[in-house]
Amino acid sequence: MSDERHKSQEEQTSRPIRKRLSAVAAMLLAGLAVAPVATAVERGTAHRGTAHRGTLVSVAPVADRDAGQVREFLAEKGIATDPVRYGVRAYRLTYRTVDPYGKPTTATGLLTLPKGGTQRLDLVSDTHGTMVKRTYAPSASEDFGRVPSYLNASAGRAVAAPDYVGLGEGPGPHPYMDTRSAVTASVDMLRAARTVADRLGRPLTGDVYATGFSQGGQVAMALGRALDGGADQHFRLTALAPVSGPYDLAGQEVPALFDGRINDISGVLYISYWLVAQNRLHHFYKDPGEVFRAPYASRVESLFDGGHDEEDVVKGLAPSVKQLLTPAFHDRLRHPAGPLLDAMRSADHTCDWKPDAPVRLYAGAADTDVPIGNARSCALQLAAHQAPAPVVNQGEVDHFGSFVVSAPQVARWFDALAGRGSTR
């Protein structure tokens, strides 16, 4: 199909859809203004089980950008703009899910839809990287966390980007690197997205393209495994493209804290966040002073309350991991056992399966946050299940640089798999 003919058909398709979307969106948002009251009756039922996981609580529009504005947004952040075809509309969804203990809670996330293209939409799940401040989450902040959403939606797909439990407008602390709750929040976000997309007249096909960056890369792998295992009958995994994920804590990420592959600032931020969050689940310590040196022990847990900027957290902690941790715990972390090793291994199973869908693992050779060895370990685990997955080495780029280069490549690959573009 020629570019001119393809463009003409897209314009003919998008005009009536835009008209219909405007009317439907107005009705939907008017109706959902009373959603919290309407769902009050079912709230008691939800606390007796998990049957209401993914139920929509409320929806609010948060962005409306034409294609030119999307290109400008991406270009300002150094992201290639060639996948952009349409403008986008984005909505904050509040939905029901469960916390790490299986108790009912709510979470928020961002649903982004193209302003044009086909009526029925494939769905991209985008899971974000490490965030310490809840208002940096995709549904709350129009910043780098929205890049994959705008990039993929402007290419013609719906995008569901969960904030995770405890970020965005969800209650409670964020259980950082707890794979199980991240997956349940992601699956339940897909369900809430399906509800809203239906009501907006843009029903989902059921095909899910999963991607994510950093922490979200690991979540994307785990989500892919869950979908491939039948986590929801409405969704099927179509492709998996995580970027720079910490897939191997015990074998790569934690050892890299001690051999120079992780820079000091990132090492201090990640390990302190991980220890504080995972201690609630695995109980490494009763008092922070058992793990952290003074004066950091007295402040470390409050720094990760969801209200501090990353810069404030770093300033409040030691300049290196060795200076942050007590000598005894520093040695314990180098030779983990018991609950500490259990916590690491609980996150290290995300590549230990055989995907039926194609997989690409994106990473950067100069990454000193999540070394490329994580991607190589993941590829080896997949290969052991006769599921070859190439490691797309982006060369001498750092952690964030791997995201900048990879995000548009992922969008192009998804286009190619859908028969709409090249693989690069």
N, C-alpha and C positions, 0 to 999 in steps of 0.2 A: 504494500500500500504506500503511495507517495505521501510525503510530508504534507503537501497541500490538501490532498483528499482526506487524510487522517484528521488534519486540523479542522477542515470543514465539517466533517461528521461529528467531531467532538463539540464544535460550537453549536450545531443543530441539536445535539443531545443535551448540552448543558443549559440552554436557554429555558426550556420548560421546567427543567429540574430546579433551576434557581428560583423561578416563580413559585413553584410548588413548595420548595423548602422554606421560603419566606413566610408563606401562610401557615404551613404546618408547624414551623418553629414557634411562631407567635402563639398558636393554640396550645402547643405542648408546654411552653414555659408558663403560660397563664394557668394551665391546669396543675402544673407541678408546684406552683407557688404555695399550695396547701398540702403538698405531699407529706411533710412531717406530721401534720394532724391526721391525715388519712391513714397513715400507717401506725398510728398509736395503738390501735386494737391488736395488730399482729405482733407488736413489740413483746408482749408477754409470752406469746407462743415461741418467738425466736430464742428466748432465754431458756427454753426447755430442750433445745437441740440445735442442729445446724441446717435444718431443712430450708431456711430462708437465706442461706448464703447466696450472695450475688443479687439479692433484691435491691432495687433502686429505692433510695430514700429521698433524694432530691437532685436537681440538675440546675446549673446556672451557666449562662453564656459568659465566657471570659475573653474571647478574642474573635475578631472578624477581619481578615486580611485578604486583599486582592493579590493576584500573582506577583505584581510588581513589589508590593510590600513584603511578601514572603522572600523574594529574591534579595531585597535590601537587608532584611533581618539576617539571612544566612550569610550574605557577603560581608556584613559587618563583623561576623565572627570567623571569617576565613574559610567558610564552607562553600564548596563548589555548588553552583546553582542550576546546572544543566538538567537535573531531573524534574525541575519545577514546571508544571503545566497549568495548574489551577490555583485560585485562591483557596483559603481555608477558613473554616469556622471551628472554634474550640469551646468545649463545655467542661465545667467541673462537675463530676459526678460524686455523690456520696452514696455509699452502698454498704450492705451488711456483709461481714466476713467474720473470721474468728482470730483470736490472739494466739500467741505461742502455746497457751495452755488449753486451747480448744474452746475457750469461752467466747460467746458472741460479743462482737464489737462492731464499730463502723470504720470505714476507711474512705479516702478520697482518691481521685485519679482524674486524668485528663483524657477526654475523647475528642479527637480532631477528625473532621470530615472534609473532603474536597468540595469545593464549590463548582462542581461540574463532573464530567466523566459519566461512567455507567451508573445506572440506578442501584444495582446490587453491587456491593463492595466486598472485596477481600479485606482481611483485617491484619494489621501489624500489631504485635505486642512489643512495646518498647519499655525495657526496665532500666531505670537510671542508676548512676554510680553513687558512691559514698556521699552523703549529705549529713551534716551535723545539725543544721538549723532547719526546722520544720517548714519555714516559709520559703525555702529554696526549691521545694518539691514542684514537679511539673504543673500541677493544677493551680499552684499559688504564685508562681513567678515566671514571667516571660523572659527567660534567660537561656543559658546553654542547655538546660534540661528539656527545653522544647524543640531543640534542633531536629532530632529524629522524627518527632511528631509532625512538624511543619514540612520537613523534607519528604517524608513518605506520603502524607496526606495530599500535598500539592502534586504528587506523582499519580494520584488517583486511587489511593487506598484509605480506608478508615484506620485510625491508630488509637489503641488503648494503652495509656501510660499510667500504671498504678503509682501512687505516691508511696506505697507500702504502709504497713501498720505503724502508727505513731508519728507519721510525717504528714505534711499538708495540714488538713483540718481533722485528722483522725486523733482520737484520744490516746493518752498513755505514752510511755517512752517507746522509742523505736528499737526493736530487737535486732540490732545490727548483725548481719551475716547469719541470721537464723533462716536457713533455707526453707524449712517447712512453712513458716508463716508468710514468707515472701511469695512462695508458690501459691498458697491459698488466696492471698490478696490479689495475685495476678490472675488466677483463674476466675475469681469472683468479679474482678474488674471486667474481664471478657464478657461475663454474663450480664453485668449492668450495661456495658456498651451495646450489647445485642438488643436490650430492651429499648434504649434510647434511639439507636439507629432505626429500629422498626418504627417507632413513633414519629421519627423525622422523615419517614418515607425513603430511607436508604438502607434497606435490609442487608444483612451480612450473608455472604455465601457459605461461611463455615470454614473457609481456608484461612489458616493462621500462619503468618510469617513472623518468626520470633527473632528479636535482636535485643541487645542491651550492652551497656558499657561498664567496665570495671566491676563493681559489685553486681551491677545489672547483667554483666556478661555471664557470671556464675548463675544468677537467677534465671536468665534466658535458657541456659542448658537444662536446669532443673525443671523449668516450665515445659520445655520441649519433651522431656522424659515423661512428665505427668500427662501431657496431652496425648503422646504416643501410647500411653498406657490406658487411655480411655477415661481421663479425669472428667470430661464433659462430652456427652453424646453429640452436642451441636457443633463441636469444633474439632478439626483435624489439622495436625501439624503438616505444613507444606514445605517449609524451609527454615533453617536455623543458622543465624549469622551473628554470634556474640563477638564482642570486641574487648580484648585485653582483660579478660576475667580471671579472678584468683581461684582457679579450679582445683589447685593442689596446695592447700595450706600446710599440711604436714610435710610434704616432700619438697616444696619449692618456696612458697611465700614466707613461712616462718623462718626456715633456714637462711633465706636471703636477708633477713634482718641482721644477721651476724656475719655474713661474708662480704658485705659491701655492695651487694646488688640493689639494695633499697636505700634511698637517700635518707638522711637523719630526720628531716622534717616530716616526711610522709610516714616513715617508720614509727615515729612517736605518736602521730595522729592515729594511724590505723590500729596499732597494738593497744593503745589506751582505750580507744572506742570499743574495740573488740572485747577486751578484758572486762570492762564495765558492763557491757550489754550481755555478754555470754555468762557472766557470773550470776545473773538473775536466773539463768536456766541450768547451769552446770555446777555452780557453787565452788569456785576455786578458793575463795577467801571469805572470812566472816567480817574482817576489818580491812579497809584499803591499805592500811599500814603494813599488812603482811605482804603486799605486792609492790606498792609504790613508796618511794623514798619521801621523806619530808623535804619541802613543804607541800609536795604535789599530792600526797595522800589525802590531805584535808580538803582539797578542791576538785580532784579529778572527776568525781561522780557528778558534781553540780555543773561542771563545764559541759557535760553531755546531757543536759536537760532539754535540748531541743530549741533553746532560746539564744544560744551563742553562735556568733559567726565562727567559721573555721579559723580565721586569723586570731580571734580572741582565745580560742582553745589552744592553738599552738603557742601563743605568748604565755599562757598560763602553765605550760608544761616544760619539762626539761629539754635541753637541746639535742639529746641523744637518748636512745633506748637504754644504754648502759647507765646513764645518769638518772633515768626515770625510774628504773626498777631496783628493788632491793637486790643485793648480791645473791641471796638464796633463790629468789624468784627468777632472776636473770638466768641462773644456771638451770632452774627447773624448766624454763621456757626453751632452753637449748636442748634439753633432753626430756621432752614431755611424756607424761604417763598419766594414768587414771583419768579423772574428769577433764583435765586439760587436753589430753590426747583425744578423748572422746568428743570434745567440742570441735576440735580440728577435723576429725574424721567424719563428723556428722555433715560437714559441708563439702566433703571430698568425694562424694559418690555421683556427682552430677554428670560425669562423662562415662560412667561405668554402665553402658547399655548399648543397644543396637538401634539407632534411628532408622526408620524407613525413608525419611525425608533427607534431601541433600543438606550437608553441613559444611560451612566454611568458618575457620577460626582466624580472626583478624588480630594482629599484635604488632608491636614495635620493638625493634632490636635494642633501642636505647632507652627503653622504659625502665625507670628506677622507682616506680611505684608498684607495678605488677609485672615482674620480669617475664620475658617471653617464654621462659621455661615452663610456666603454667600452661600455655597453649600447647606446647610440645608434649607435656604430660597428658593433657586431655586427648590429644591426637593418638597417643599410644594406647590409652584406655579404649578409645573408640575402635582402633585398629584391632585390638584383641577380640573384639566382637564382630570382626569382619565388616566394619563400617568405616572405610577410609574417609578422612576429613583433612583437606589441605590446610596447612598453616599459612595464611597470607601474611608474609613478613613485610611490613611497610618500611623497613630499613631503619635508618638512624633517626627515628623520631621518639620523643618522650611519651609519657603516658597520655597526656591530653592531645599531643600531636597525633597519636595513633587514632584517636577519636575523630579529629578534624579530617584526616585523610580517609578513614574507613567509612564514615557515615554516608557520604554520597556513593561510595563503591557498593555499599550494602543496598542502597536504594536502587542502583542500576542493576544489581544482580537480581533483586526481586522483580524488577521490570522484565528482565530477560526470561526469568522463569515463567512469568505470566505471558510471554510472547510479545513484549512491547519494547524491547531495547537490547543493547549490548550487555555483555557480562562485566564490563569494566566501568 
